[in-house]
Amino acid sequence: MAPHGGLFVLLIPGAISPVLMYLVAIAAGTAVTGFTYAFLKRRADDKALATA
């Protein structure tokens, strides 16, 4: 188990054994968060324009 700390955990020797999958998981989480934020932000902007 790796401690929580994002990419900084990679600096700890032996903390993560499947490094590639760890990086894939971080990339996937970043992508999901980015797409979700963009989707919600666009809906909020569209709603603000509709009420103006």
Beta strands, then each sheet from edge to edge (+ up, - down):
end
